[in-house]
Amino acid sequence: MNFSWTLEQARARGNKRWNTYRDGILDLTVAEMDLPTPPPVLAAVRDSVDRQSFGYPVADEDSGIPEVVSDYLLAEHGLAVTPGDVRLLPELMRGISQAIVHLTPAGTPVVVPTPTYGRFFDAIAVAGRAAVEVPMQACDDGYRLDLDRIDAELAAGARCVLLCHPGNPTGRVFGAAELAALAEIAVRWGARVISDEIHAPIRYDGVEFRSYASVSESARETGITLFSATKAWNFPGLRCGLVAFTNEADRKIWSGLPRAAVGGMSPLGMRATVAALTAGGPWLTSTLGFLDRNRQTLARELPREIYRPSEATYLAWVDLRGVTQDPVRRLAELGVAVSDGADHGRGGAGFVRLNFATQPGVLAEALHRMAQVW
Ligand SMILES: Cc1ncc(COP(=O)(O)O)c(C=O)c1O
């Protein structure tokens, strides 16, 4: 498998990644991989270009994608859904805001275990709701949900929990028992759990992944599952997300929503999704090896007090609280751009998020520059 992708090639993509900062700054922010596109995805997109497939997409149920996705979710995430339970979306953030608006009681706040993906707060604001942060509890093996506080917030009126599973930025894969306990709390309050599982295919060390909605009957009833091939197979600009329902009432409400609410997929993204989920396995396996080598480099080069390799994602969550004031600015001065931990919720201040899905030489140079900080 060819993993070589020079910075010149990365810049020539003309995207936000590598075209935001001035020359010389190593950008470890945007969550994309500096790798060639997976061959099956590229072939599908090239074929679509040859056939000039640039029109409006066919209806979800005529696209063949729900069949592919339901097979994939059962095989890889233990989630049993029929093709009829799967719907397409242009992007997951739209799915989150629409699910909050249409599938949770009007006006109720949304519980967000943090640190989490910063755009969750935007999606909740777009839905016109208040976000209630419940910081996760840091423990030896990463972060755990604070189930007592989630319970208390649901008792106080919240009716939705927005989960990032695996976690961005923490890389935490929640265990089945922890998720089942969350489901019992949710079902008791008539609350919903929206589980964003976009990072699920990117896992290390054989860590098992179970979709939230797969862990119990209560989880099936309360869960709304969001997934996409765009992150793990690296085509986020092609716009194709997925939602899987495990609750008949949700499916009915969703099928009545207008295209302005849930439409806007790109036919190229749809073809790429099928290619990734049906033929992208070998590429993903090799890529996980590539990412794991970078993850090991980080574990070797960063002091253990500030970085612990996570179970999933290609994001490193680095604790610089005791090391430097204003770490984002300090690292920018050294020529490394990273994401501010504070964007991921309270408790993220003093941390930075670093994308390690880059070429080993770029990572080595970034670590060399960063080493001046500790
Ligand atoms: C947890 C999570 N969800 C969703 C997204 C973005 O998905 P989309 O572009 O489909 O909204 C990202 C991107 O980094 C992410 O980390």
The ligand as a Tripos MOL2 file, in Angstrom:
@<TRIPOS>MOLECULE
LIG
   16    16     1     0     0
SMALL
NO_CHARGES

@<TRIPOS>ATOM
      1 C1        -17.2220   13.2650   16.0500 C.3       1 LIG1
      2 C2        -17.3720   13.9110   14.7220 C.ar      1 LIG1
      3 N1        -18.5690   13.9690   14.1440 N.ar      1 LIG1
      4 C3        -18.7410   14.5330   12.9460 C.ar      1 LIG1
      5 C4        -17.6910   15.0950   12.2570 C.ar      1 LIG1
      6 C5        -17.9280   15.7620   10.9600 C.3       1 LIG1
      7 O1        -18.8980   15.1090   10.2360 O.3       1 LIG1
      8 P1        -19.7200   15.8270    9.0870 P.3       1 LIG1
      9 O2        -18.7260   16.5650    8.2370 O.co2     1 LIG1
     10 O3        -20.3910   14.6930    8.4070 O.co2     1 LIG1
     11 O4        -20.6970   16.7440    9.7900 O.co2     1 LIG1
     12 C6        -16.4120   15.0490   12.8040 C.ar      1 LIG1
     13 C7        -15.2700   15.6330   12.0960 C.2       1 LIG1
     14 O5        -14.1900   15.7110   12.5570 O.2       1 LIG1
     15 C8        -16.2520   14.4420   14.0670 C.ar      1 LIG1
     16 O6        -15.0520   14.3680   14.6460 O.3       1 LIG1
@<TRIPOS>BOND
     1     1     2 1
     2     2     3 ar
     3     2    15 ar
     4     3     4 ar
     5     4     5 ar
     6     5     6 1
     7     5    12 ar
     8     6     7 1
     9     7     8 1
    10     8     9 2
    11     8    10 1
    12     8    11 1
    13    12    13 1
    14    12    15 ar
    15    13    14 2
    16    15    16 1
@<TRIPOS>SUBSTRUCTURE
     1 LIG1         1 GROUP 0 **** ****
